[in-house]
Amino acid sequence: QVQLVESGGGLVQAGGSLSLSCVASGGTFSTAAMGWYRQTPGKQREMVAGISVGSRSRVYADSAKGRFTISRDNAKNSVYLQMNDLKPEDTAVYYCNVGPSMNAITTAFDRLLSWGQGTQVTVSS
């Protein structure tokens, strides 16, 4: 069973930066696409960024473009999210996940299983 552990969240002032990390276990991830997502109370989870096998393709939500960067380290079964110029509207619980394709971790991410606990990001104004 896939297990996902997110870390790196915290409290930061608007304009600041945070770097999130996610370690996956219980499977083979070097051939999996990986993504970051976020959710606020009362709202649906949304995709923030996704990265393909080999990092050849990266996609970002419009809200993340130009400010967030997704990367991965297959040797460590890890995916990262560097978040710069944070805004109060970025406040959310951030999750990572893995899937067999870019489509699976982007447009079809709501079908993914094994969500982790997430890491809280709070941006103060």
Accessible surface in RSA format (square Angstrom, percent):
REM  Atomic radii and reference values for relative SASA: ProtOr
REM  Chains: A
REM  Algorithm: Lee & Richards
REM  Probe-radius: 1.40
REM  Slices: 20
REM RES _ NUM      All-atoms   Total-Side   Main-Chain    Non-polar    All polar
REM                ABS   REL    ABS   REL    ABS   REL    ABS   REL    ABS   REL
RES GLN A   1   180.84 101.1 121.12  88.5  59.72 142.2  49.87 106.1 130.97  99.3
RES VAL A   2    40.23  26.5  35.83  32.4   4.39  10.6  35.83  31.1   4.39  11.9
RES GLN A   3   115.52  64.6 111.42  81.4   4.10   9.8  23.47  49.9  92.06  69.8
RES LEU A   4    10.15   5.7   0.09   0.1  10.05  25.3   0.09   0.1  10.05  27.1
RES VAL A   5    98.63  64.9  94.75  85.8   3.88   9.4  96.84  84.1   1.80   4.9
RES GLU A   6    15.74   9.0   0.83   0.6  14.91  35.5   0.00   0.0  15.74  12.9
RES SER A   7    58.00  49.0  54.01  72.1   4.00   9.2  38.68  82.4  19.32  27.1
RES GLY A   8    36.93  45.5   0.00   N/A  36.93  45.5  23.34  64.0  13.59  30.4
RES GLY A   9    28.03  34.6   0.00   N/A  28.03  34.6   2.39   6.6  25.64  57.4
RES GLY A  10    28.70  35.4   0.00   N/A  28.70  35.4  28.63  78.6   0.07   0.2
RES LEU A  11   133.69  74.5 100.22  71.7  33.47  84.1 100.22  70.4  33.47  90.1
RES VAL A  12    25.43  16.7  20.00  18.1   5.44  13.1  25.43  22.1   0.00   0.0
RES GLN A  13   136.54  76.4 134.31  98.2   2.23   5.3  36.86  78.5  99.68  75.6
RES ALA A  14    50.34  46.3  27.26  42.1  23.07  52.5  27.57  38.8  22.76  60.3
RES GLY A  15    48.62  60.0   0.00   N/A  48.62  60.0  22.51  61.8  26.12  58.5
RES GLY A  16    21.61  26.6   0.00   N/A  21.61  26.6  20.78  57.0   0.83   1.9
RES SER A  17    57.47  48.6  38.26  51.1  19.21  44.3  22.01  46.9  35.46  49.7
RES LEU A  18    32.44  18.1  27.70  19.8   4.74  11.9  32.44  22.8   0.00   0.0
RES SER A  19    61.30  51.8  47.09  62.8  14.21  32.7  28.23  60.1  33.07  46.3
RES LEU A  20     0.00   0.0   0.00   0.0   0.00   0.0   0.00   0.0   0.00   0.0
RES SER A  21    33.65  28.4  33.50  44.7   0.15   0.4  13.40  28.5  20.25  28.4
RES CYS A  22     0.21   0.2   0.00   0.0   0.21   0.5   0.21   0.5   0.00   0.0
RES VAL A  23    76.38  50.3  74.90  67.8   1.47   3.5  74.90  65.1   1.47   4.0
RES ALA A  24     1.70   1.6   0.00   0.0   1.70   3.9   0.00   0.0   1.70   4.5
RES SER A  25    51.04  43.1  49.44  66.0   1.60   3.7  39.18  83.4  11.86  16.6
RES GLY A  26    53.98  66.6   0.00   N/A  53.98  66.6  28.80  79.0  25.18  56.4
RES GLY A  27    42.75  52.7   0.00   N/A  42.75  52.7  24.29  66.7  18.46  41.4
RES THR A  28   105.27  74.9  82.59  83.7  22.68  54.0  50.19  67.4  55.08  83.3
RES PHE A  29     6.57   3.3   4.90   3.0   1.68   4.4   4.99   3.0   1.58   4.5
RES SER A  30    48.74  41.2  44.57  59.5   4.17   9.6  28.22  60.1  20.52  28.7
RES THR A  31    95.11  67.6  82.45  83.6  12.66  30.2  64.43  86.5  30.68  46.4
RES ALA A  32    10.46   9.6  10.05  15.5   0.41   0.9  10.46  14.7   0.00   0.0
RES ALA A  33     2.41   2.2   2.12   3.3   0.28   0.6   2.12   3.0   0.28   0.7
RES MET A  34     1.63   0.8   1.63   1.1   0.00   0.0   0.23   0.2   1.40   1.9
RES GLY A  35     0.00   0.0   0.00   N/A   0.00   0.0   0.00   0.0   0.00   0.0
RES TRP A  36     0.00   0.0   0.00   0.0   0.00   0.0   0.00   0.0   0.00   0.0
RES TYR A  37     0.00   0.0   0.00   0.0   0.00   0.0   0.00   0.0   0.00   0.0
RES ARG A  38    16.23   6.8  16.09   8.2   0.14   0.3   2.71   3.7  13.52   8.2
RES GLN A  39    56.80  31.8  52.71  38.5   4.09   9.7  11.03  23.5  45.77  34.7
RES THR A  40    38.92  27.7  36.04  36.5   2.88   6.9  33.62  45.2   5.29   8.0
RES PRO A  41   134.24  97.8 104.66  95.4  29.57 107.5 116.58  96.2  17.66 109.8
RES GLY A  42    91.74 113.1   0.00   N/A  91.74 113.1  45.32 124.4  46.42 104.0
RES LYS A  43   145.59  71.0 134.35  82.4  11.24  26.8  83.87  75.5  61.72  65.7
RES GLN A  44   165.69  92.7 148.86 108.8  16.83  40.1  54.30 115.6 111.39  84.5
RES ARG A  45    58.67  24.6  46.21  23.6  12.46  29.7  13.13  17.9  45.54  27.6
RES GLU A  46    76.75  44.1  73.98  56.0   2.77   6.6  28.07  54.3  48.68  39.7
RES MET A  47    32.47  16.8  25.06  16.6   7.41  17.6  23.93  20.3   8.53  11.3
RES VAL A  48     2.12   1.4   2.00   1.8   0.12   0.3   2.12   1.8   0.00   0.0
RES ALA A  49     0.00   0.0   0.00   0.0   0.00   0.0   0.00   0.0   0.00   0.0
RES GLY A  50     0.00   0.0   0.00   N/A   0.00   0.0   0.00   0.0   0.00   0.0
RES ILE A  51     0.02   0.0   0.02   0.0   0.00   0.0   0.02   0.0   0.00   0.0
RES SER A  52    14.12  11.9  14.12  18.8   0.00   0.0  13.47  28.7   0.65   0.9
RES VAL A  53    50.14  33.0  48.62  44.0   1.52   3.7  48.62  42.2   1.52   4.1
RES GLY A  54    40.61  50.1   0.00   N/A  40.61  50.1  21.76  59.7  18.85  42.2
RES SER A  55    34.32  29.0  23.49  31.4  10.83  25.0  13.57  28.9  20.75  29.1
RES ARG A  56   202.42  85.0 162.32  82.7  40.10  95.5  77.69 106.2 124.73  75.6
RES SER A  57    47.29  40.0  42.74  57.0   4.55  10.5  27.61  58.8  19.68  27.6
RES ARG A  58   104.96  44.1  78.12  39.8  26.84  63.9  23.02  31.5  81.93  49.7
RES VAL A  59    52.90  34.8  48.95  44.3   3.96   9.5  52.90  46.0   0.00   0.0
RES TYR A  60    50.49  23.6  35.96  20.5  14.53  37.8  31.26  23.5  19.23  23.7
RES ALA A  61    23.07  21.2  15.03  23.2   8.04  18.3  23.07  32.5   0.00   0.0
RES ASP A  62   119.83  83.9  98.59  98.1  21.23  50.2  37.61  88.5  82.22  82.0
RES SER A  63    54.06  45.7  35.64  47.6  18.42  42.4  44.52  94.8   9.54  13.4
RES ALA A  64     0.78   0.7   0.66   1.0   0.12   0.3   0.78   1.1   0.00   0.0
RES LYS A  65   121.73  59.4 104.48  64.1  17.25  41.1  60.75  54.7  60.98  65.0
RES GLY A  66    87.40 107.8   0.00   N/A  87.40 107.8  43.97 120.7  43.43  97.3
RES ARG A  67    28.32  11.9  22.91  11.7   5.41  12.9  20.38  27.8   7.94   4.8
RES PHE A  68     6.97   3.5   0.11   0.1   6.86  17.9   0.11   0.1   6.86  19.6
RES THR A  69    65.74  46.8  64.64  65.5   1.09   2.6  36.51  49.0  29.23  44.2
RES ILE A  70     0.00   0.0   0.00   0.0   0.00   0.0   0.00   0.0   0.00   0.0
RES SER A  71    42.10  35.6  41.88  55.9   0.22   0.5  26.84  57.2  15.26  21.4
RES ARG A  72    27.46  11.5   2.59   1.3  24.87  59.2   2.46   3.4  25.00  15.2
RES ASP A  73    44.78  31.4  40.37  40.2   4.41  10.4  13.14  30.9  31.64  31.6
RES ASN A  74    57.35  39.6  42.57  41.1  14.78  35.6  19.00  45.7  38.35  37.1
RES ALA A  75   102.71  94.4  55.64  85.9  47.07 107.1  68.71  96.8  34.00  90.1
RES LYS A  76   133.80  65.3 119.36  73.2  14.44  34.4  73.40  66.1  60.40  64.3
RES ASN A  77    48.93  33.7  47.95  46.3   0.98   2.4   3.27   7.9  45.66  44.1
RES SER A  78     3.92   3.3   3.40   4.5   0.52   1.2   0.25   0.5   3.67   5.1
RES VAL A  79     0.10   0.1   0.10   0.1   0.00   0.0   0.10   0.1   0.00   0.0
RES TYR A  80    59.82  27.9  59.82  34.0   0.00   0.0  49.59  37.3  10.23  12.6
RES LEU A  81     0.00   0.0   0.00   0.0   0.00   0.0   0.00   0.0   0.00   0.0
RES GLN A  82    65.62  36.7  64.92  47.4   0.71   1.7  32.91  70.1  32.71  24.8
RES MET A  83     0.00   0.0   0.00   0.0   0.00   0.0   0.00   0.0   0.00   0.0
RES ASN A  84    61.53  42.4  61.53  59.5   0.00   0.0  18.19  43.8  43.35  41.9
RES ASP A  85    74.35  52.1  70.46  70.1   3.89   9.2  22.84  53.8  51.52  51.4
RES LEU A  86     1.14   0.6   0.00   0.0   1.14   2.9   0.00   0.0   1.14   3.1
RES LYS A  87    81.98  40.0  81.67  50.1   0.31   0.7  31.94  28.7  50.04  53.3
RES PRO A  88    55.15  40.2  48.23  44.0   6.91  25.1  48.57  40.1   6.58  40.9
RES GLU A  89   121.40  69.7  96.24  72.8  25.16  59.9  62.24 120.4  59.15  48.3
RES ASP A  90     0.34   0.2   0.34   0.3   0.00   0.0   0.00   0.0   0.34   0.3
RES THR A  91    41.32  29.4  38.80  39.3   2.52   6.0  37.04  49.7   4.28   6.5
RES ALA A  92     3.26   3.0   0.56   0.9   2.70   6.1   3.26   4.6   0.00   0.0
RES VAL A  93    38.52  25.3  38.43  34.8   0.09   0.2  38.43  33.4   0.09   0.2
RES TYR A  94     0.00   0.0   0.00   0.0   0.00   0.0   0.00   0.0   0.00   0.0
RES TYR A  95    28.04  13.1  28.04  16.0   0.00   0.0   3.75   2.8  24.29  29.9
RES CYS A  96     0.43   0.3   0.43   0.5   0.00   0.0   0.17   0.4   0.26   0.3
RES ASN A  97     2.25   1.6   2.08   2.0   0.17   0.4   0.01   0.0   2.24   2.2
RES VAL A  98    17.86  11.8  12.00  10.9   5.86  14.1  12.00  10.4   5.86  15.9
RES GLY A  99     5.97   7.4   0.00   N/A   5.97   7.4   5.97  16.4   0.00   0.0
RES PRO A 100   116.06  84.6  85.95  78.3  30.12 109.5  93.24  77.0  22.82 141.8
RES SER A 101    50.09  42.3  43.02  57.4   7.07  16.3  41.72  88.8   8.37  11.7
RES MET A 102    43.42  22.5  39.11  25.9   4.31  10.3  39.14  33.3   4.28   5.7
RES ASN A 103    91.36  63.0  84.35  81.5   7.01  16.9  30.32  73.0  61.04  59.0
RES ALA A 104    14.78  13.6  13.42  20.7   1.36   3.1  14.72  20.7   0.06   0.2
RES ILE A 105     0.00   0.0   0.00   0.0   0.00   0.0   0.00   0.0   0.00   0.0
RES THR A 106    22.51  16.0  18.64  18.9   3.87   9.2  13.39  18.0   9.12  13.8
RES THR A 107   113.17  80.5  79.82  80.9  33.34  79.5  84.64 113.7  28.53  43.1
RES ALA A 108    14.39  13.2  11.76  18.1   2.63   6.0  13.63  19.2   0.76   2.0
RES PHE A 109    31.29  15.7  31.29  19.4   0.00   0.0  31.29  19.0   0.00   0.0
RES ASP A 110   109.87  77.0  79.69  79.3  30.18  71.4  34.77  81.8  75.11  74.9
RES ARG A 111   193.11  81.1 170.53  86.9  22.58  53.8  63.00  86.1 130.11  78.9
RES LEU A 112    23.04  12.8  15.52  11.1   7.53  18.9  17.69  12.4   5.35  14.4
RES LEU A 113   144.18  80.3 134.24  96.0   9.94  25.0 136.08  95.6   8.10  21.8
RES SER A 114    37.32  31.5  14.73  19.7  22.59  52.0  16.14  34.4  21.18  29.7
RES TRP A 115    67.16  27.0  38.96  18.9  28.20  66.2  31.83  17.0  35.33  57.3
RES GLY A 116    15.00  18.5   0.00   N/A  15.00  18.5   7.70  21.1   7.30  16.4
RES GLN A 117   167.72  93.8 148.15 108.3  19.57  46.6  62.70 133.5 105.03  79.7
RES GLY A 118    16.40  20.2   0.00   N/A  16.40  20.2   0.00   0.0  16.40  36.7
RES THR A 119    16.77  11.9  11.23  11.4   5.53  13.2   7.17   9.6   9.60  14.5
RES GLN A 120    86.91  48.6  77.80  56.9   9.11  21.7  49.54 105.4  37.37  28.3
RES VAL A 121     0.00   0.0   0.00   0.0   0.00   0.0   0.00   0.0   0.00   0.0
RES THR A 122    47.03  33.5  47.03  47.7   0.00   0.0  35.59  47.8  11.44  17.3
RES VAL A 123     7.44   4.9   0.00   0.0   7.44  17.9   0.00   0.0   7.44  20.2
RES SER A 124    43.13  36.4  36.63  48.9   6.50  15.0  35.98  76.6   7.15  10.0
RES SER A 125   129.59 109.5  68.81  91.8  60.78 140.0  55.59 118.4  73.99 103.7
END  Absolute sums over single chains surface
CHAIN  1 A     6356.4       4843.5       1512.9       3438.9       2917.5
END  Absolute sums over all chains
TOTAL          6356.4       4843.5       1512.9       3438.9       2917.5
